[in-house]
Amino acid sequence: MQLRAGDILIDIVGAESKLGRAGGPPPDEARNLDHFCVRVDPFDDTAIREHLHACGVSAQDTTERYGADGFGPSIYVTDPEGNTIELKGPPVRKLKD
């Protein structure tokens, strides 16, 4: 299920679904969500990584992932409380209808 409010999109994915299982185990008291995503536009991979490094934040490799508008660059980082945050760039390719 997707909830939209203007340019904001919230995906609600059942933990038992194929996509939900791909995200790992379901949330529990120690883990209340899989991740949340913040759109970064323009997405300058080098500048983002330099900024994260300067702030002492480690990041996963940049990967193309599916988002609200199609496939685009994505970086996962972890905040100080252990939540996963996805930094998502604009789509570089869209899903075919």
WOCORKA-V137175 format. One record per pair of residues at least 12 apart in sequence whose C-alpha atoms are under 6 Angstrom apart, sorted by sequence separation. I is the first residue (numbers start at 1). J is the second residue. D is the distance in Angstrom with one decimal. If there is no record, write none. Layout:
I_J_D, I_J_D
This chain:
62_74_5.5, 75_87_5.1, 62_75_4.9, 74_87_5.6, 74_88_4.5, 73_88_6.0, 60_76_5.4, 73_89_5.2, 59_76_5.9, 72_89_5.8, 59_77_4.8, 72_90_5.8, 72_91_4.2, 71_91_5.1, 72_92_5.1, 70_91_5.3, 71_92_6.0, 69_91_6.0, 71_93_5.3, 70_93_5.9, 71_94_5.9, 70_94_4.1, 70_95_5.6, 43_89_5.1, 37_85_5.7, 40_88_5.7, 41_89_5.8, 35_84_4.7, 36_85_5.2, 37_86_4.4, 38_87_5.2, 39_88_4.8, 40_89_5.1, 35_85_5.5, 37_87_6.0, 39_89_5.8
